[in-house]
Amino acid sequence: MKESSSQRVVADSQVSKIIKSLAELENDLDSLNVKVADMKKALSASAQKEIDSLREKVTSMAMHEAEAMISETKARAESQAKKIASDGAGKLEKTKANIESKFNEAVESAVSTILKP
């Protein structure tokens, strides 16, 4: 019986060691879970920061591109407006010259029509 009592003490001791080891393992797992959760939060915060930074860069690039396109379009429109104004001025001068060259003829025609018996 003594052997079984000593075997039981050894078995209880081994069971206690196993339980203690499992408890330590459980504590380690809990600690790792906390660390993983903290890492997830840090990674998420870092990703959000990078997203915000990239969004800002893309917005800035888009604004610069839009400003460049607007400036180019404005320059083209101003150039076209100057050309149209120049063409209009040339046509106006031509029309004035035609009016002046035909004015005397028109007056003579009107006078002769009015004075016709």
Jmol script that loads the backbone (N, CA, C; Angstrom):
load data "model"
ATOM      1  N   MET A   1       0.770  -1.176   0.000  1.00  0.00           N
ATOM      2  CA  MET A   1       0.000   0.000   0.000  1.00  0.00           C
ATOM      3  C   MET A   1       0.834   1.273   0.000  1.00  0.00           C
ATOM      4  N   LYS A   2       1.996   1.155   0.594  1.00  0.00           N
ATOM      5  CA  LYS A   2       2.872   2.286   0.633  1.00  0.00           C
ATOM      6  C   LYS A   2       3.253   2.737  -0.756  1.00  0.00           C
ATOM      7  N   GLU A   3       3.461   1.788  -1.633  1.00  0.00           N
ATOM      8  CA  GLU A   3       3.838   2.127  -2.992  1.00  0.00           C
ATOM      9  C   GLU A   3       2.720   2.868  -3.691  1.00  0.00           C
ATOM     10  N   SER A   4       1.538   2.454  -3.489  1.00  0.00           N
ATOM     11  CA  SER A   4       0.438   3.113  -4.158  1.00  0.00           C
ATOM     12  C   SER A   4       0.235   4.506  -3.590  1.00  0.00           C
ATOM     13  N   SER A   5       0.490   4.690  -2.324  1.00  0.00           N
ATOM     14  CA  SER A   5       0.398   6.012  -1.727  1.00  0.00           C
ATOM     15  C   SER A   5       1.494   6.916  -2.280  1.00  0.00           C
ATOM     16  N   SER A   6       2.693   6.394  -2.427  1.00  0.00           N
ATOM     17  CA  SER A   6       3.779   7.202  -2.979  1.00  0.00           C
ATOM     18  C   SER A   6       3.567   7.420  -4.472  1.00  0.00           C
ATOM     19  N   GLN A   7       3.004   6.433  -5.125  1.00  0.00           N
ATOM     20  CA  GLN A   7       2.694   6.607  -6.543  1.00  0.00           C
ATOM     21  C   GLN A   7       1.621   7.675  -6.708  1.00  0.00           C
ATOM     22  N   ARG A   8       0.656   7.668  -5.785  1.00  0.00           N
ATOM     23  CA  ARG A   8      -0.406   8.648  -5.841  1.00  0.00           C
ATOM     24  C   ARG A   8       0.158  10.052  -5.611  1.00  0.00           C
ATOM     25  N   VAL A   9       1.090  10.206  -4.690  1.00  0.00           N
ATOM     26  CA  VAL A   9       1.724  11.489  -4.406  1.00  0.00           C
ATOM     27  C   VAL A   9       2.501  11.953  -5.626  1.00  0.00           C
ATOM     28  N   VAL A  10       3.237  11.038  -6.273  1.00  0.00           N
ATOM     29  CA  VAL A  10       3.987  11.367  -7.484  1.00  0.00           C
ATOM     30  C   VAL A  10       3.022  11.747  -8.592  1.00  0.00           C
ATOM     31  N   ALA A  11       1.949  10.990  -8.724  1.00  0.00           N
ATOM     32  CA  ALA A  11       0.950  11.272  -9.760  1.00  0.00           C
ATOM     33  C   ALA A  11       0.299  12.615  -9.482  1.00  0.00           C
ATOM     34  N   ASP A  12      -0.063  12.888  -8.223  1.00  0.00           N
ATOM     35  CA  ASP A  12      -0.653  14.177  -7.868  1.00  0.00           C
ATOM     36  C   ASP A  12       0.319  15.313  -8.162  1.00  0.00           C
ATOM     37  N   SER A  13       1.593  15.066  -7.880  1.00  0.00           N
ATOM     38  CA  SER A  13       2.626  16.065  -8.127  1.00  0.00           C
ATOM     39  C   SER A  13       2.751  16.328  -9.627  1.00  0.00           C
ATOM     40  N   GLN A  14       2.718  15.269 -10.411  1.00  0.00           N
ATOM     41  CA  GLN A  14       2.807  15.421 -11.862  1.00  0.00           C
ATOM     42  C   GLN A  14       1.563  16.120 -12.410  1.00  0.00           C
ATOM     43  N   VAL A  15       0.405  15.777 -11.883  1.00  0.00           N
ATOM     44  CA  VAL A  15      -0.846  16.415 -12.299  1.00  0.00           C
ATOM     45  C   VAL A  15      -0.796  17.898 -11.949  1.00  0.00           C
ATOM     46  N   SER A  16      -0.284  18.221 -10.777  1.00  0.00           N
ATOM     47  CA  SER A  16      -0.159  19.617 -10.352  1.00  0.00           C
ATOM     48  C   SER A  16       0.768  20.372 -11.289  1.00  0.00           C
ATOM     49  N   LYS A  17       1.878  19.726 -11.664  1.00  0.00           N
ATOM     50  CA  LYS A  17       2.817  20.367 -12.597  1.00  0.00           C
ATOM     51  C   LYS A  17       2.150  20.608 -13.950  1.00  0.00           C
ATOM     52  N   ILE A  18       1.398  19.617 -14.399  1.00  0.00           N
ATOM     53  CA  ILE A  18       0.704  19.742 -15.695  1.00  0.00           C
ATOM     54  C   ILE A  18      -0.330  20.863 -15.625  1.00  0.00           C
ATOM     55  N   ILE A  19      -1.093  20.913 -14.538  1.00  0.00           N
ATOM     56  CA  ILE A  19      -2.106  21.964 -14.370  1.00  0.00           C
ATOM     57  C   ILE A  19      -1.436  23.327 -14.309  1.00  0.00           C
ATOM     58  N   LYS A  20      -0.327  23.403 -13.562  1.00  0.00           N
ATOM     59  CA  LYS A  20       0.412  24.659 -13.468  1.00  0.00           C
ATOM     60  C   LYS A  20       0.935  25.071 -14.844  1.00  0.00           C
ATOM     61  N   SER A  21       1.480  24.108 -15.594  1.00  0.00           N
ATOM     62  CA  SER A  21       1.978  24.389 -16.948  1.00  0.00           C
ATOM     63  C   SER A  21       0.850  24.842 -17.861  1.00  0.00           C
ATOM     64  N   LEU A  22      -0.306  24.196 -17.756  1.00  0.00           N
ATOM     65  CA  LEU A  22      -1.458  24.597 -18.586  1.00  0.00           C
ATOM     66  C   LEU A  22      -1.941  25.997 -18.212  1.00  0.00           C
ATOM     67  N   ALA A  23      -1.926  26.306 -16.910  1.00  0.00           N
ATOM     68  CA  ALA A  23      -2.333  27.643 -16.466  1.00  0.00           C
ATOM     69  C   ALA A  23      -1.369  28.699 -17.006  1.00  0.00           C
ATOM     70  N   GLU A  24      -0.076  28.391 -16.952  1.00  0.00           N
ATOM     71  CA  GLU A  24       0.923  29.316 -17.495  1.00  0.00           C
ATOM     72  C   GLU A  24       0.740  29.476 -19.004  1.00  0.00           C
ATOM     73  N   LEU A  25       0.467  28.380 -19.676  1.00  0.00           N
ATOM     74  CA  LEU A  25       0.226  28.419 -21.120  1.00  0.00           C
ATOM     75  C   LEU A  25      -1.011  29.265 -21.432  1.00  0.00           C
ATOM     76  N   GLU A  26      -2.057  29.105 -20.619  1.00  0.00           N
ATOM     77  CA  GLU A  26      -3.270  29.897 -20.809  1.00  0.00           C
ATOM     78  C   GLU A  26      -2.975  31.383 -20.596  1.00  0.00           C
ATOM     79  N   ASN A  27      -2.190  31.694 -19.577  1.00  0.00           N
ATOM     80  CA  ASN A  27      -1.797  33.092 -19.335  1.00  0.00           C
ATOM     81  C   ASN A  27      -0.988  33.637 -20.503  1.00  0.00           C
ATOM     82  N   ASP A  28      -0.069  32.809 -21.030  1.00  0.00           N
ATOM     83  CA  ASP A  28       0.726  33.227 -22.190  1.00  0.00           C
ATOM     84  C   ASP A  28      -0.169  33.484 -23.396  1.00  0.00           C
ATOM     85  N   LEU A  29      -1.159  32.611 -23.606  1.00  0.00           N
ATOM     86  CA  LEU A  29      -2.095  32.803 -24.729  1.00  0.00           C
ATOM     87  C   LEU A  29      -2.902  34.075 -24.550  1.00  0.00           C
ATOM     88  N   ASP A  30      -3.358  34.325 -23.327  1.00  0.00           N
ATOM     89  CA  ASP A  30      -4.107  35.563 -23.060  1.00  0.00           C
ATOM     90  C   ASP A  30      -3.225  36.779 -23.338  1.00  0.00           C
ATOM     91  N   SER A  31      -1.977  36.704 -22.892  1.00  0.00           N
ATOM     92  CA  SER A  31      -1.035  37.794 -23.131  1.00  0.00           C
ATOM     93  C   SER A  31      -0.807  37.995 -24.626  1.00  0.00           C
ATOM     94  N   LEU A  32      -0.651  36.901 -25.350  1.00  0.00           N
ATOM     95  CA  LEU A  32      -0.472  36.995 -26.805  1.00  0.00           C
ATOM     96  C   LEU A  32      -1.709  37.576 -27.483  1.00  0.00           C
ATOM     97  N   ASN A  33      -2.885  37.188 -27.015  1.00  0.00           N
ATOM     98  CA  ASN A  33      -4.119  37.736 -27.590  1.00  0.00           C
ATOM     99  C   ASN A  33      -4.192  39.246 -27.379  1.00  0.00           C
ATOM    100  N   VAL A  34      -3.779  39.693 -26.199  1.00  0.00           N
ATOM    101  CA  VAL A  34      -3.766  41.137 -25.921  1.00  0.00           C
ATOM    102  C   VAL A  34      -2.769  41.832 -26.843  1.00  0.00           C
ATOM    103  N   LYS A  35      -1.573  41.232 -26.992  1.00  0.00           N
ATOM    104  CA  LYS A  35      -0.555  41.817 -27.864  1.00  0.00           C
ATOM    105  C   LYS A  35      -1.028  41.855 -29.316  1.00  0.00           C
ATOM    106  N   VAL A  36      -1.676  40.800 -29.770  1.00  0.00           N
ATOM    107  CA  VAL A  36      -2.199  40.754 -31.145  1.00  0.00           C
ATOM    108  C   VAL A  36      -3.270  41.830 -31.343  1.00  0.00           C
ATOM    109  N   ALA A  37      -4.131  41.994 -30.351  1.00  0.00           N
ATOM    110  CA  ALA A  37      -5.162  43.027 -30.450  1.00  0.00           C
ATOM    111  C   ALA A  37      -4.519  44.409 -30.514  1.00  0.00           C
ATOM    112  N   ASP A  38      -3.486  44.639 -29.704  1.00  0.00           N
ATOM    113  CA  ASP A  38      -2.775  45.920 -29.745  1.00  0.00           C
ATOM    114  C   ASP A  38      -2.098  46.130 -31.092  1.00  0.00           C
ATOM    115  N   MET A  39      -1.510  45.057 -31.632  1.00  0.00           N
ATOM    116  CA  MET A  39      -0.863  45.155 -32.940  1.00  0.00           C
ATOM    117  C   MET A  39      -1.885  45.452 -34.031  1.00  0.00           C
ATOM    118  N   LYS A  40      -3.059  44.836 -33.936  1.00  0.00           N
ATOM    119  CA  LYS A  40      -4.126  45.100 -34.911  1.00  0.00           C
ATOM    120  C   LYS A  40      -4.528  46.567 -34.868  1.00  0.00           C
ATOM    121  N   LYS A  41      -4.675  47.103 -33.638  1.00  0.00           N
ATOM    122  CA  LYS A  41      -5.040  48.517 -33.500  1.00  0.00           C
ATOM    123  C   LYS A  41      -3.961  49.418 -34.080  1.00  0.00           C
ATOM    124  N   ALA A  42      -2.694  49.101 -33.769  1.00  0.00           N
ATOM    125  CA  ALA A  42      -1.582  49.901 -34.286  1.00  0.00           C
ATOM    126  C   ALA A  42      -1.518  49.818 -35.806  1.00  0.00           C
ATOM    127  N   LEU A  43      -1.704  48.632 -36.357  1.00  0.00           N
ATOM    128  CA  LEU A  43      -1.683  48.454 -37.803  1.00  0.00           C
ATOM    129  C   LEU A  43      -2.835  49.195 -38.466  1.00  0.00           C
ATOM    130  N   SER A  44      -3.993  49.114 -37.836  1.00  0.00           N
ATOM    131  CA  SER A  44      -5.159  49.817 -38.368  1.00  0.00           C
ATOM    132  C   SER A  44      -4.938  51.330 -38.343  1.00  0.00           C
ATOM    133  N   ALA A  45      -4.381  51.834 -37.251  1.00  0.00           N
ATOM    134  CA  ALA A  45      -4.097  53.266 -37.152  1.00  0.00           C
ATOM    135  C   ALA A  45      -3.066  53.680 -38.190  1.00  0.00           C
ATOM    136  N   SER A  46      -2.043  52.861 -38.375  1.00  0.00           N
ATOM    137  CA  SER A  46      -1.009  53.154 -39.363  1.00  0.00           C
ATOM    138  C   SER A  46      -1.587  53.137 -40.778  1.00  0.00           C
ATOM    139  N   ALA A  47      -2.433  52.151 -41.055  1.00  0.00           N
ATOM    140  CA  ALA A  47      -3.064  52.066 -42.382  1.00  0.00           C
ATOM    141  C   ALA A  47      -3.958  53.275 -42.628  1.00  0.00           C
ATOM    142  N   GLN A  48      -4.707  53.686 -41.601  1.00  0.00           N
ATOM    143  CA  GLN A  48      -5.585  54.851 -41.759  1.00  0.00           C
ATOM    144  C   GLN A  48      -4.768  56.114 -42.006  1.00  0.00           C
ATOM    145  N   LYS A  49      -3.630  56.237 -41.303  1.00  0.00           N
ATOM    146  CA  LYS A  49      -2.748  57.384 -41.489  1.00  0.00           C
ATOM    147  C   LYS A  49      -2.227  57.415 -42.925  1.00  0.00           C
ATOM    148  N   GLU A  50      -1.822  56.255 -43.420  1.00  0.00           N
ATOM    149  CA  GLU A  50      -1.304  56.158 -44.787  1.00  0.00           C
ATOM    150  C   GLU A  50      -2.405  56.463 -45.804  1.00  0.00           C
ATOM    151  N   ILE A  51      -3.604  55.964 -45.545  1.00  0.00           N
ATOM    152  CA  ILE A  51      -4.743  56.244 -46.424  1.00  0.00           C
ATOM    153  C   ILE A  51      -5.006  57.745 -46.477  1.00  0.00           C
ATOM    154  N   ASP A  52      -5.012  58.386 -45.313  1.00  0.00           N
ATOM    155  CA  ASP A  52      -5.249  59.835 -45.257  1.00  0.00           C
ATOM    156  C   ASP A  52      -4.156  60.595 -46.001  1.00  0.00           C
ATOM    157  N   SER A  53      -2.914  60.167 -45.814  1.00  0.00           N
ATOM    158  CA  SER A  53      -1.791  60.816 -46.494  1.00  0.00           C
ATOM    159  C   SER A  53      -1.913  60.672 -48.005  1.00  0.00           C
ATOM    160  N   LEU A  54      -2.217  59.452 -48.453  1.00  0.00           N
ATOM    161  CA  LEU A  54      -2.356  59.220 -49.898  1.00  0.00           C
ATOM    162  C   LEU A  54      -3.546  59.971 -50.477  1.00  0.00           C
ATOM    163  N   ARG A  55      -4.654  60.021 -49.713  1.00  0.00           N
ATOM    164  CA  ARG A  55      -5.827  60.764 -50.168  1.00  0.00           C
ATOM    165  C   ARG A  55      -5.468  62.240 -50.349  1.00  0.00           C
ATOM    166  N   GLU A  56      -4.706  62.774 -49.391  1.00  0.00           N
ATOM    167  CA  GLU A  56      -4.294  64.171 -49.469  1.00  0.00           C
ATOM    168  C   GLU A  56      -3.397  64.404 -50.687  1.00  0.00           C
ATOM    169  N   LYS A  57      -2.452  63.471 -50.926  1.00  0.00           N
ATOM    170  CA  LYS A  57      -1.562  63.601 -52.076  1.00  0.00           C
ATOM    171  C   LYS A  57      -2.343  63.522 -53.391  1.00  0.00           C
ATOM    172  N   VAL A  58      -3.264  62.566 -53.472  1.00  0.00           N
ATOM    173  CA  VAL A  58      -4.061  62.406 -54.696  1.00  0.00           C
ATOM    174  C   VAL A  58      -4.926  63.642 -54.933  1.00  0.00           C
ATOM    175  N   THR A  59      -5.524  64.161 -53.866  1.00  0.00           N
ATOM    176  CA  THR A  59      -6.341  65.367 -53.989  1.00  0.00           C
ATOM    177  C   THR A  59      -5.491  66.536 -54.468  1.00  0.00           C
ATOM    178  N   SER A  60      -4.298  66.670 -53.887  1.00  0.00           N
ATOM    179  CA  SER A  60      -3.395  67.745 -54.291  1.00  0.00           C
ATOM    180  C   SER A  60      -2.992  67.599 -55.757  1.00  0.00           C
ATOM    181  N   MET A  61      -2.656  66.372 -56.160  1.00  0.00           N
ATOM    182  CA  MET A  61      -2.280  66.133 -57.554  1.00  0.00           C
ATOM    183  C   MET A  61      -3.448  66.443 -58.489  1.00  0.00           C
ATOM    184  N   ALA A  62      -4.649  66.038 -58.090  1.00  0.00           N
ATOM    185  CA  ALA A  62      -5.829  66.296 -58.920  1.00  0.00           C
ATOM    186  C   ALA A  62      -6.086  67.794 -59.033  1.00  0.00           C
ATOM    187  N   MET A  63      -5.904  68.511 -57.925  1.00  0.00           N
ATOM    188  CA  MET A  63      -6.116  69.968 -57.954  1.00  0.00           C
ATOM    189  C   MET A  63      -5.105  70.626 -58.895  1.00  0.00           C
ATOM    190  N   HIS A  64      -3.830  70.215 -58.794  1.00  0.00           N
ATOM    191  CA  HIS A  64      -2.809  70.789 -59.671  1.00  0.00           C
ATOM    192  C   HIS A  64      -3.106  70.471 -61.134  1.00  0.00           C
ATOM    193  N   GLU A  65      -3.525  69.249 -61.394  1.00  0.00           N
ATOM    194  CA  GLU A  65      -3.857  68.848 -62.762  1.00  0.00           C
ATOM    195  C   GLU A  65      -5.045  69.658 -63.277  1.00  0.00           C
ATOM    196  N   ALA A  66      -6.061  69.808 -62.424  1.00  0.00           N
ATOM    197  CA  ALA A  66      -7.246  70.575 -62.825  1.00  0.00           C
ATOM    198  C   ALA A  66      -6.874  72.033 -63.073  1.00  0.00           C
ATOM    199  N   GLU A  67      -6.020  72.601 -62.210  1.00  0.00           N
ATOM    200  CA  GLU A  67      -5.593  73.988 -62.409  1.00  0.00           C
ATOM    201  C   GLU A  67      -4.817  74.137 -63.715  1.00  0.00           C
ATOM    202  N   ALA A  68      -3.963  73.147 -64.005  1.00  0.00           N
ATOM    203  CA  ALA A  68      -3.202  73.193 -65.257  1.00  0.00           C
ATOM    204  C   ALA A  68      -4.142  73.111 -66.454  1.00  0.00           C
ATOM    205  N   MET A  69      -5.137  72.228 -66.374  1.00  0.00           N
ATOM    206  CA  MET A  69      -6.097  72.089 -67.474  1.00  0.00           C
ATOM    207  C   MET A  69      -6.910  73.371 -67.641  1.00  0.00           C
ATOM    208  N   ILE A  70      -7.313  73.970 -66.525  1.00  0.00           N
ATOM    209  CA  ILE A  70      -8.084  75.212 -66.590  1.00  0.00           C
ATOM    210  C   ILE A  70      -7.245  76.323 -67.202  1.00  0.00           C
ATOM    211  N   SER A  71      -5.977  76.422 -66.762  1.00  0.00           N
ATOM    212  CA  SER A  71      -5.092  77.455 -67.309  1.00  0.00           C
ATOM    213  C   SER A  71      -4.887  77.269 -68.810  1.00  0.00           C
ATOM    214  N   GLU A  72      -4.676  76.018 -69.219  1.00  0.00           N
ATOM    215  CA  GLU A  72      -4.476  75.731 -70.641  1.00  0.00           C
ATOM    216  C   GLU A  72      -5.729  76.068 -71.447  1.00  0.00           C
ATOM    217  N   THR A  73      -6.880  75.667 -70.920  1.00  0.00           N
ATOM    218  CA  THR A  73      -8.145  75.949 -71.608  1.00  0.00           C
ATOM    219  C   THR A  73      -8.406  77.444 -71.668  1.00  0.00           C
ATOM    220  N   LYS A  74      -8.114  78.142 -70.581  1.00  0.00           N
ATOM    221  CA  LYS A  74      -8.304  79.597 -70.540  1.00  0.00           C
ATOM    222  C   LYS A  74      -7.401  80.283 -71.567  1.00  0.00           C
ATOM    223  N   ALA A  75      -6.135  79.830 -71.635  1.00  0.00           N
ATOM    224  CA  ALA A  75      -5.201  80.408 -72.611  1.00  0.00           C
ATOM    225  C   ALA A  75      -5.690  80.176 -74.033  1.00  0.00           C
ATOM    226  N   ARG A  76      -6.180  78.944 -74.295  1.00  0.00           N
ATOM    227  CA  ARG A  76      -6.707  78.647 -75.625  1.00  0.00           C
ATOM    228  C   ARG A  76      -7.929  79.503 -75.937  1.00  0.00           C
ATOM    229  N   ALA A  77      -8.812  79.657 -74.955  1.00  0.00           N
ATOM    230  CA  ALA A  77     -10.025  80.457 -75.158  1.00  0.00           C
ATOM    231  C   ALA A  77      -9.669  81.926 -75.395  1.00  0.00           C
ATOM    232  N   GLU A  78      -8.696  82.440 -74.640  1.00  0.00           N
ATOM    233  CA  GLU A  78      -8.280  83.830 -74.846  1.00  0.00           C
ATOM    234  C   GLU A  78      -7.659  84.014 -76.222  1.00  0.00           C
ATOM    235  N   SER A  79      -6.865  83.047 -76.644  1.00  0.00           N
ATOM    236  CA  SER A  79      -6.250  83.111 -77.970  1.00  0.00           C
ATOM    237  C   SER A  79      -7.326  83.090 -79.056  1.00  0.00           C
ATOM    238  N   GLN A  80      -8.297  82.201 -78.870  1.00  0.00           N
ATOM    239  CA  GLN A  80      -9.387  82.108 -79.836  1.00  0.00           C
ATOM    240  C   GLN A  80     -10.208  83.400 -79.844  1.00  0.00           C
ATOM    241  N   ALA A  81     -10.448  83.965 -78.662  1.00  0.00           N
ATOM    242  CA  ALA A  81     -11.218  85.213 -78.572  1.00  0.00           C
ATOM    243  C   ALA A  81     -10.476  86.347 -79.277  1.00  0.00           C
ATOM    244  N   LYS A  82      -9.158  86.412 -79.105  1.00  0.00           N
ATOM    245  CA  LYS A  82      -8.363  87.448 -79.786  1.00  0.00           C
ATOM    246  C   LYS A  82      -8.441  87.267 -81.298  1.00  0.00           C
ATOM    247  N   LYS A  83      -8.366  86.007 -81.743  1.00  0.00           N
ATOM    248  CA  LYS A  83      -8.440  85.734 -83.181  1.00  0.00           C
ATOM    249  C   LYS A  83      -9.810  86.143 -83.726  1.00  0.00           C
ATOM    250  N   ILE A  84     -10.865  85.792 -82.985  1.00  0.00           N
ATOM    251  CA  ILE A  84     -12.219  86.148 -83.416  1.00  0.00           C
ATOM    252  C   ILE A  84     -12.382  87.662 -83.447  1.00  0.00           C
ATOM    253  N   ALA A  85     -11.861  88.344 -82.409  1.00  0.00           N
ATOM    254  CA  ALA A  85     -11.942  89.810 -82.363  1.00  0.00           C
ATOM    255  C   ALA A  85     -11.155  90.419 -83.510  1.00  0.00           C
ATOM    256  N   SER A  86      -9.990  89.859 -83.800  1.00  0.00           N
ATOM    257  CA  SER A  86      -9.167  90.360 -84.902  1.00  0.00           C
ATOM    258  C   SER A  86      -9.873  90.148 -86.239  1.00  0.00           C
ATOM    259  N   ASP A  87     -10.435  88.938 -86.415  1.00  0.00           N
ATOM    260  CA  ASP A  87     -11.178  88.665 -87.654  1.00  0.00           C
ATOM    261  C   ASP A  87     -12.373  89.606 -87.776  1.00  0.00           C
ATOM    262  N   GLY A  88     -13.080  89.823 -86.653  1.00  0.00           N
ATOM    263  CA  GLY A  88     -14.238  90.723 -86.660  1.00  0.00           C
ATOM    264  C   GLY A  88     -13.827  92.147 -87.000  1.00  0.00           C
ATOM    265  N   ALA A  89     -12.707  92.596 -86.434  1.00  0.00           N
ATOM    266  CA  ALA A  89     -12.217  93.955 -86.730  1.00  0.00           C
ATOM    267  C   ALA A  89     -11.846  94.075 -88.202  1.00  0.00           C
ATOM    268  N   GLY A  90     -11.220  93.017 -88.738  1.00  0.00           N
ATOM    269  CA  GLY A  90     -10.868  93.035 -90.169  1.00  0.00           C
ATOM    270  C   GLY A  90     -12.108  93.088 -91.044  1.00  0.00           C
ATOM    271  N   LYS A  91     -13.122  92.313 -90.706  1.00  0.00           N
ATOM    272  CA  LYS A  91     -14.367  92.315 -91.483  1.00  0.00           C
ATOM    273  C   LYS A  91     -15.090  93.651 -91.343  1.00  0.00           C
ATOM    274  N   LEU A  92     -15.030  94.238 -90.158  1.00  0.00           N
ATOM    275  CA  LEU A  92     -15.650  95.548 -89.941  1.00  0.00           C
ATOM    276  C   LEU A  92     -14.964  96.604 -90.803  1.00  0.00           C
ATOM    277  N   GLU A  93     -13.647  96.572 -90.832  1.00  0.00           N
ATOM    278  CA  GLU A  93     -12.911  97.523 -91.665  1.00  0.00           C
ATOM    279  C   GLU A  93     -13.238  97.329 -93.143  1.00  0.00           C
ATOM    280  N   LYS A  94     -13.338  96.075 -93.565  1.00  0.00           N
ATOM    281  CA  LYS A  94     -13.673  95.780 -94.957  1.00  0.00           C
ATOM    282  C   LYS A  94     -15.080  96.290 -95.276  1.00  0.00           C
ATOM    283  N   THR A  95     -16.013  96.057 -94.342  1.00  0.00           N
ATOM    284  CA  THR A  95     -17.389  96.522 -94.542  1.00  0.00           C
ATOM    285  C   THR A  95     -17.431  98.048 -94.608  1.00  0.00           C
ATOM    286  N   LYS A  96     -16.688  98.707 -93.689  1.00  0.00           N
ATOM    287  CA  LYS A  96     -16.626 100.183 -93.713  1.00  0.00           C
ATOM    288  C   LYS A  96     -16.052 100.680 -95.033  1.00  0.00           C
ATOM    289  N   ALA A  97     -15.007 100.004 -95.513  1.00  0.00           N
ATOM    290  CA  ALA A  97     -14.392 100.398 -96.789  1.00  0.00           C
ATOM    291  C   ALA A  97     -15.389 100.220 -97.929  1.00  0.00           C
ATOM    292  N   ASN A  98     -16.141  99.122 -97.905  1.00  0.00           N
ATOM    293  CA  ASN A  98     -17.159  98.886 -98.937  1.00  0.00           C
ATOM    294  C   ASN A  98     -18.234  99.958 -98.879  1.00  0.00           C
ATOM    295  N   ILE A  99     -18.655 100.305 -97.646  1.00  0.00           N
ATOM    296  CA  ILE A  99     -19.692 101.339 -97.491  1.00  0.00           C
ATOM    297  C   ILE A  99     -19.168 102.661 -98.033  1.00  0.00           C
ATOM    298  N   GLU A 100     -17.945 103.005 -97.655  1.00  0.00           N
ATOM    299  CA  GLU A 100     -17.376 104.270 -98.115  1.00  0.00           C
ATOM    300  C   GLU A 100     -17.195 104.296 -99.628  1.00  0.00           C
ATOM    301  N   SER A 101     -16.766 103.174-100.198  1.00  0.00           N
ATOM    302  CA  SER A 101     -16.553 103.151-101.646  1.00  0.00           C
ATOM    303  C   SER A 101     -17.881 103.206-102.404  1.00  0.00           C
ATOM    304  N   LYS A 102     -18.952 102.708-101.834  1.00  0.00           N
ATOM    305  CA  LYS A 102     -20.243 102.690-102.514  1.00  0.00           C
ATOM    306  C   LYS A 102     -21.159 103.842-102.067  1.00  0.00           C
ATOM    307  N   PHE A 103     -20.700 104.618-101.062  1.00  0.00           N
ATOM    308  CA  PHE A 103     -21.558 105.670-100.518  1.00  0.00           C
ATOM    309  C   PHE A 103     -21.958 106.694-101.582  1.00  0.00           C
ATOM    310  N   ASN A 104     -20.981 107.209-102.298  1.00  0.00           N
ATOM    311  CA  ASN A 104     -21.283 108.215-103.328  1.00  0.00           C
ATOM    312  C   ASN A 104     -22.210 107.646-104.396  1.00  0.00           C
ATOM    313  N   GLU A 105     -21.964 106.438-104.785  1.00  0.00           N
ATOM    314  CA  GLU A 105     -22.805 105.776-105.786  1.00  0.00           C
ATOM    315  C   GLU A 105     -24.229 105.619-105.257  1.00  0.00           C
ATOM    316  N   ALA A 106     -24.382 105.253-103.984  1.00  0.00           N
ATOM    317  CA  ALA A 106     -25.698 105.083-103.378  1.00  0.00           C
ATOM    318  C   ALA A 106     -26.418 106.418-103.285  1.00  0.00           C
ATOM    319  N   VAL A 107     -25.695 107.482-102.933  1.00  0.00           N
ATOM    320  CA  VAL A 107     -26.301 108.815-102.847  1.00  0.00           C
ATOM    321  C   VAL A 107     -26.764 109.252-104.230  1.00  0.00           C
ATOM    322  N   GLU A 108     -25.956 109.076-105.241  1.00  0.00           N
ATOM    323  CA  GLU A 108     -26.329 109.457-106.610  1.00  0.00           C
ATOM    324  C   GLU A 108     -27.548 108.684-107.067  1.00  0.00           C
ATOM    325  N   SER A 109     -27.579 107.385-106.752  1.00  0.00           N
ATOM    326  CA  SER A 109     -28.716 106.549-107.127  1.00  0.00           C
ATOM    327  C   SER A 109     -29.995 107.023-106.425  1.00  0.00           C
ATOM    328  N   ALA A 110     -29.890 107.355-105.129  1.00  0.00           N
ATOM    329  CA  ALA A 110     -31.049 107.830-104.371  1.00  0.00           C
ATOM    330  C   ALA A 110     -31.508 109.170-104.906  1.00  0.00           C
ATOM    331  N   VAL A 111     -30.600 110.071-105.162  1.00  0.00           N
ATOM    332  CA  VAL A 111     -30.951 111.410-105.671  1.00  0.00           C
ATOM    333  C   VAL A 111     -31.589 111.273-107.042  1.00  0.00           C
ATOM    334  N   SER A 112     -31.047 110.451-107.914  1.00  0.00           N
ATOM    335  CA  SER A 112     -31.605 110.316-109.250  1.00  0.00           C
ATOM    336  C   SER A 112     -32.980 109.660-109.200  1.00  0.00           C
ATOM    337  N   THR A 113     -33.192 108.756-108.258  1.00  0.00           N
ATOM    338  CA  THR A 113     -34.505 108.118-108.118  1.00  0.00           C
ATOM    339  C   THR A 113     -35.512 109.123-107.609  1.00  0.00           C
ATOM    340  N   ILE A 114     -35.115 109.929-106.656  1.00  0.00           N
ATOM    341  CA  ILE A 114     -36.025 110.935-106.076  1.00  0.00           C
ATOM    342  C   ILE A 114     -36.331 112.020-107.090  1.00  0.00           C
ATOM    343  N   LEU A 115     -35.351 112.443-107.840  1.00  0.00           N
ATOM    344  CA  LEU A 115     -35.523 113.537-108.759  1.00  0.00           C
ATOM    345  C   LEU A 115     -36.077 113.111-110.144  1.00  0.00           C
ATOM    346  N   LYS A 116     -36.300 111.907-110.352  1.00  0.00           N
ATOM    347  CA  LYS A 116     -36.816 111.418-111.627  1.00  0.00           C
ATOM    348  C   LYS A 116     -38.227 111.957-111.812  1.00  0.00           C
ATOM    349  N   PRO A 117     -38.457 112.481-112.972  1.00  0.00           N
ATOM    350  CA  PRO A 117     -39.811 112.998-113.250  1.00  0.00           C
ATOM    351  C   PRO A 117     -40.805 111.901-113.515  1.00  0.00           C
TER     352      PRO A 117
END
end "model"
wireframe off; spacefill off
backbone 0.3
color backbone group
